[in-house]
Amino acid sequence: MDKYGEPTALGFFSSDGELLRQLLECLPVGVWIADGQGRILLGNRSGEALWGGARYVGLAEYSAYRGWWADSGAALKAEDWPLARAAVRGETRRGAMIEIQGFDGSQRTILSSAAPLRDANGQQVGALSVHQDVTDLKQLQDSLKQEAAFSAAVLDTVAALVVVLDRKGLIVRFNSESSRLTGYRPEEVVGRHFADFLIPEEDRETARARFRQLRGRDFPHTYENCWLSRDGQRRRIVWRNASITNDAGRLDYVVACGMDVTEQRRTEADLLLAQKAFEASGEAIMVTDTEGRIVSVNQAFSAITGHRPEAVIGQSPRILRSGRHGPEFYAALWQSLRNEGRWQGEIWDRRADGSVYPKWLTITAVRDGGRSTHYVAVFSDISERKAKEERIRHLAEHDALTGLANRNQLHTRLVQEIERAGRSGRHFALLFLDLDRFKAINDTFGHEVGDELLIMVGTRLRGAVRNTDLVSRLGGDEFVVLLTDLEDNLAAGRTADKLLGALSLPFFAASHQLQVTPSIGVAVYPGDGSDGETLLRHADLAMYEAKQQGRAMVRFFIPALNERAAARASLEQRLGRALAQGDFVLHYQPQVELPGGRITGLEALVRWQDGEVLRLPEDFIPAAEASGLILPLGDWILNEACRQMQAWRQAGLPPLPVAVNLSAREFLQPDLPRRVAAALAAAGLEPGALELELTESVAMADVETTGAVLQELATMGVALAIDDFGTGYASLDYLKRFPVRRLKVDRSFVQDLEHGSDNAAIVSAIIGLSQGLGLRVVAEGVETPAQREFLHRLGCHAAQGYLFAHPLPPEAVAQVLAGAPGATGASAE
């Protein structure tokens, strides 16, 4: 009991007080015992030493001791000491870290624990406080914390990725650069296996297996892998790993230090691609330094120039110069490079073998900070392109078949010659040439032979004029020769006659001897026209006049030809309208048997009902042939003749055959047999009701083709005849091969027949030839009884002409046939 009669803590231990003191002195920690008011009653020497060596002599209240909380640094109030709280409030406190200042001024860190003391009845009688000096431990902890903070600052400052993994692969440390790169905060990843989210899914099992196999002896080691960021981006990381092992050498931690090499790898890939492109480029590439030395070339460079890399590296590009460009050219090139950093254009260089070639060159300056470090030259051999361009230019001005000048070049030269003639006062002329009968040759022998003939014509024309003259082909078989620097019109005429003679000589093409003649029209500047178009048109009109007057001749332009040309154009237009409006009609001239006069057949002859005028074939057939209307007109004649034969039959008249003339253009149409069959079928006639006539000249133009076409028609059952026989050059051998039934003697041989002229001998020979070949003969143009009797004596089988009947309209023919006795015995007299 204390002096107030209260039980005390010391009283609690009174029975063994001495033993307690001895026990306390043996403890390495400080121990204090306080009463219920928190007054220290007892302490050991360790406690006294803890407080700076102060000797315990019944210390008064401990509130004089200075202290502060270790974690916050706040001053410690007397009532907040763990011992005071235990003594006064009955609280138990363990491990309070307190900073104190002892009596000797030393500062210490103590770990203070306190608990209340109670008697047997549970009544608190005081408190026990245990103090442990942890100053050294606290200093060590602070040092470790400082070191950890320093390490953390270093790891978070470095630009490298730093990841610490434990032996299971779980993330222990994840620095700020790792967080920045991946988008994961450290607190999100610590404790997670790195392979679960940082490694692409396809590589995760491999990464796990490799990590499980790691041993302490495997470090340090370097490797590269792919990391995934939070947003799915893939980054290439190169790692340098170290290990932390325990005393037994077992792996505790892996410290991985990595560098993001994604951009570097991309750059390397780009460089590799650029190198491959450099080598694989179809264009030559040459790199030079600023001193003008070649530092690199690719394979295309060697392929184009013929120079091996080792032969040119270190050399000047001047070794490639062709010598075609002067100093001013290269001065302009370098000026462009200095000012613009680039030059592009066409240049001629020399290959290793000495040959010169054109190339398209682009030079670009490589600059670093505004200073040129290298020059890159990229070029391609444009020899083939230049050749194509030249070919295109040539084709633009030349005829593709003959190589002669074409219409474009002729027009250009005409403009030039008009200007030159205006200055010099000299004349020039245009000669317009058209080959006679060329179409027949082309259709007969084929286009290949026709093309070969045109080439030979061009060669002869060039050989017959001066180098200053121009020979051109407008198309088809039309040629124009420009004769320059003429003194007068006579000079043009002399050259035209020379060309006429040169082209009239035989040509030999594909084993064929071909005979053609030109019709030539001449127009002279300035009298016949002041511009090229007018001169060309007037020369064309003069050429047409030459054809109209018999072909194979030269005609100069005269103003009257314009009027004739206008008349021809008008006639062709009227013919087209007449055909569309049905203004053509057929008249029929009887063919009679000699001597009795029995009608054996009819010849269909076309007429044009031009208003009130009935026009004969000579008025319009030449124009129809020239304009191409002869083909539709011939179709109409063929179909109308067949239709009329059927109409006569249905009217009960004798079924006489009708002969239809074929023009040269009609006969050369490949579908002639089909059109003949169609006309017969449309009229419901048998083929034998129709006879087709073609002139001797048409038949002999191409005997092979003629024979084939005639044979096809004969096989159909159509009767065939050779018209105007004696005017051409038919061969007896060919006549024997043609399946014709009749020969028609041209009317020119029948005239003056009875007066003993040469015509009598010709007709006699024709009839004798026909009899020998088993052919029947019809004489045309018989107008007198004497001619009839003479033909009869010679053995001619039949005749037609005004003596027997003029060509009659269908109604008149019907009347003649209706009054004739017998089916085929009608008399035309």
Rosetta blueprint (number, residue, H / E / L):
1 M L
2 D L
3 K L
4 Y L
5 G L
6 E L
7 P L
8 T L
9 A H
10 L H
11 G H
12 F H
13 F L
14 S H
15 S H
16 D H
17 G H
18 E H
19 L H
20 L H
21 R H
22 Q H
23 L H
24 L H
25 E H
26 C H
27 L L
28 P L
29 V L
30 G E
31 V E
32 W E
33 I E
34 A E
35 D E
36 G L
37 Q L
38 G L
39 R L
40 I E
41 L E
42 L E
43 G E
44 N L
45 R H
46 S H
47 G H
48 E H
49 A H
50 L H
51 W L
52 G L
53 G L
54 A L
55 R L
56 Y L
57 V L
58 G L
59 L L
60 A L
61 E L
62 Y H
63 S H
64 A H
65 Y L
66 R E
67 G E
68 W E
69 W E
70 A L
71 D L
72 S L
73 G L
74 A L
75 A E
76 L L
77 K L
78 A H
79 E H
80 D H
81 W L
82 P H
83 L H
84 A H
85 R H
86 A H
87 A H
88 V H
89 R H
90 G L
91 E L
92 T L
93 R E
94 R E
95 G E
96 A E
97 M E
98 I E
99 E E
100 I E
101 Q E
102 G L
103 F L
104 D L
105 G L
106 S L
107 Q E
108 R E
109 T E
110 I E
111 L E
112 S E
113 S E
114 A E
115 A E
116 P E
117 L E
118 R E
119 D L
120 A L
121 N L
122 G L
123 Q L
124 Q E
125 V E
126 G E
127 A E
128 L E
129 S E
130 V E
131 H E
132 Q E
133 D E
134 V L
135 T H
136 D H
137 L H
138 K H
139 Q H
140 L H
141 Q H
142 D H
143 S H
144 L H
145 K H
146 Q H
147 E H
148 A H
149 A H
150 F H
151 S H
152 A H
153 A H
154 V H
155 L H
156 D H
157 T H
158 V L
159 A L
160 A L
161 L E
162 V E
163 V E
164 V E
165 L E
166 D E
167 R L
168 K L
169 G L
170 L E
171 I E
172 V E
173 R E
174 F E
175 N L
176 S H
177 E H
178 S H
179 S H
180 R H
181 L H
182 T H
183 G L
184 Y L
185 R L
186 P H
187 E H
188 E H
189 V H
190 V L
191 G L
192 R L
193 H E
194 F H
195 A H
196 D H
197 F L
198 L L
199 I L
200 P L
201 E H
202 E H
203 D H
204 R H
205 E H
206 T H
207 A H
208 R H
209 A H
210 R H
211 F H
212 R H
213 Q L
214 L L
215 R L
216 G H
217 R H
218 D H
219 F L
220 P L
221 H E
222 T E
223 Y E
224 E E
225 N E
226 C E
227 W E
228 L E
229 S L
230 R L
231 D L
232 G L
233 Q L
234 R E
235 R E
236 R E
237 I E
238 V E
239 W E
240 R E
241 N E
242 A E
243 S E
244 I E
245 T E
246 N L
247 D L
248 A L
249 G L
250 R L
251 L E
252 D E
253 Y E
254 V E
255 V E
256 A E
257 C E
258 G E
259 M E
260 D E
261 V L
262 T H
263 E H
264 Q H
265 R H
266 R H
267 T H
268 E H
269 A H
270 D H
271 L H
272 L H
273 L H
274 A H
275 Q H
276 K H
277 A H
278 F H
279 E H
280 A H
281 S L
282 G L
283 E L
284 A E
285 I E
286 M E
287 V E
288 T E
289 D E
290 T L
291 E L
292 G L
293 R L
294 I E
295 V E
296 S E
297 V E
298 N L
299 Q H
300 A H
301 F H
302 S H
303 A H
304 I H
305 T H
306 G L
307 H L
308 R L
309 P H
310 E H
311 A H
312 V H
313 I L
314 G L
315 Q L
316 S L
317 P H
318 R H
319 I H
320 L H
321 R E
322 S L
323 G L
324 R L
325 H L
326 G L
327 P H
328 E H
329 F H
330 Y H
331 A H
332 A H
333 L H
334 W H
335 Q H
336 S H
337 L H
338 R H
339 N H
340 E H
341 G L
342 R E
343 W E
344 Q E
345 G E
346 E E
347 I E
348 W E
349 D E
350 R E
351 R L
352 A L
353 D L
354 G L
355 S L
356 V E
357 Y E
358 P E
359 K E
360 W E
361 L E
362 T E
363 I E
364 T E
365 A E
366 V E
367 R E
368 D E
369 G L
370 G L
371 R E
372 S E
373 T E
374 H E
375 Y E
376 V E
377 A E
378 V E
379 F E
380 S E
381 D E
382 I L
383 S H
384 E H
385 R H
386 K H
387 A H
388 K H
389 E H
390 E H
391 R H
392 I H
393 R H
394 H H
395 L H
396 A H
397 E H
398 H E
399 D L
400 A L
401 L L
402 T L
403 G L
404 L L
405 A E
406 N L
407 R H
408 N H
409 Q H
410 L H
411 H H
412 T H
413 R H
414 L H
415 V H
416 Q H
417 E H
418 I H
419 E H
420 R H
421 A H
422 G H
423 R H
424 S H
425 G L
426 R L
427 H E
428 F E
429 A E
430 L E
431 L E
432 F E
433 L E
434 D E
435 L E
436 D L
437 R L
438 F H
439 K H
440 A H
441 I H
442 N H
443 D H
444 T H
445 F H
446 G L
447 H H
448 E H
449 V H
450 G H
451 D H
452 E H
453 L H
454 L H
455 I H
456 M H
457 V H
458 G H
459 T H
460 R H
461 L H
462 R H
463 G H
464 A L
465 V L
466 R L
467 N L
468 T L
469 D L
470 L E
471 V E
472 S E
473 R E
474 L E
475 G E
476 G L
477 D L
478 E E
479 F E
480 V E
481 V E
482 L E
483 L E
484 T E
485 D E
486 L E
487 E L
488 D L
489 N H
490 L H
491 A H
492 A H
493 G H
494 R H
495 T H
496 A H
497 D H
498 K H
499 L H
500 L H
501 G H
502 A H
503 L H
504 S H
505 L L
506 P L
507 F E
508 F E
509 A E
510 A L
511 S L
512 H E
513 Q E
514 L E
515 Q L
516 V L
517 T L
518 P E
519 S E
520 I E
521 G E
522 V E
523 A E
524 V E
525 Y E
526 P L
527 G L
528 D L
529 G L
530 S L
531 D L
532 G H
533 E H
534 T H
535 L H
536 L H
537 R H
538 H H
539 A H
540 D H
541 L H
542 A H
543 M H
544 Y H
545 E H
546 A H
547 K H
548 Q H
549 Q L
550 G L
551 R L
552 A L
553 M L
554 V E
555 R E
556 F E
557 F L
558 I L
559 P L
560 A H
561 L H
562 N H
563 E H
564 R H
565 A H
566 A H
567 A H
568 R H
569 A H
570 S H
571 L H
572 E H
573 Q H
574 R H
575 L H
576 G H
577 R H
578 A H
579 L H
580 A H
581 Q H
582 G L
583 D L
584 F E
585 V E
586 L E
587 H E
588 Y E
589 Q E
590 P E
591 Q E
592 V E
593 E E
594 L L
595 P L
596 G L
597 G L
598 R E
599 I E
600 T E
601 G E
602 L E
603 E E
604 A E
605 L E
606 V E
607 R E
608 W E
609 Q E
610 D E
611 G L
612 E L
613 V E
614 L E
615 R E
616 L L
617 P H
618 E H
619 D H
620 F H
621 I H
622 P H
623 A H
624 A H
625 E H
626 A H
627 S H
628 G L
629 L L
630 I H
631 L H
632 P H
633 L H
634 G H
635 D H
636 W H
637 I H
638 L H
639 N H
640 E H
641 A H
642 C H
643 R H
644 Q H
645 M H
646 Q H
647 A H
648 W H
649 R H
650 Q H
651 A L
652 G L
653 L L
654 P L
655 P L
656 L L
657 P L
658 V E
659 A E
660 V E
661 N E
662 L L
663 S L
664 A H
665 R H
666 E H
667 F H
668 L L
669 Q L
670 P L
671 D L
672 L H
673 P H
674 R H
675 R H
676 V H
677 A H
678 A H
679 A H
680 L H
681 A H
682 A H
683 A H
684 G L
685 L L
686 E L
687 P H
688 G H
689 A H
690 L E
691 E E
692 L E
693 E E
694 L E
695 T E
696 E H
697 S H
698 V H
699 A H
700 M H
701 A H
702 D L
703 V H
704 E H
705 T H
706 T H
707 G H
708 A H
709 V H
710 L H
711 Q H
712 E H
713 L H
714 A H
715 T H
716 M H
717 G L
718 V L
719 A E
720 L E
721 A E
722 I E
723 D E
724 D E
725 F E
726 G L
727 T L
728 G L
729 Y L
730 A L
731 S L
732 L H
733 D H
734 Y H
735 L H
736 K H
737 R H
738 F L
739 P L
740 V L
741 R L
742 R E
743 L E
744 K E
745 V E
746 D L
747 R H
748 S H
749 F H
750 V H
751 Q L
752 D L
753 L H
754 E H
755 H H
756 G L
757 S L
758 D H
759 N H
760 A H
761 A H
762 I H
763 V H
764 S H
765 A H
766 I H
767 I H
768 G H
769 L H
770 S H
771 Q H
772 G H
773 L H
774 G L
775 L L
776 R E
777 V E
778 V E
779 A E
780 E E
781 G L
782 V L
783 E L
784 T L
785 P H
786 A H
787 Q H
788 R H
789 E H
790 F H
791 L H
792 H H
793 R H
794 L H
795 G L
796 C L
797 H L
798 A E
799 A E
800 Q E
801 G L
802 Y L
803 L L
804 F L
805 A L
806 H L
807 P L
808 L E
809 P L
810 P H
811 E H
812 A H
813 V H
814 A H
815 Q H
816 V H
817 L H
818 A H
819 G L
820 A L
821 P L
822 G L
823 A L
824 T L
825 G L
826 A L
827 S E
828 A L
829 E L
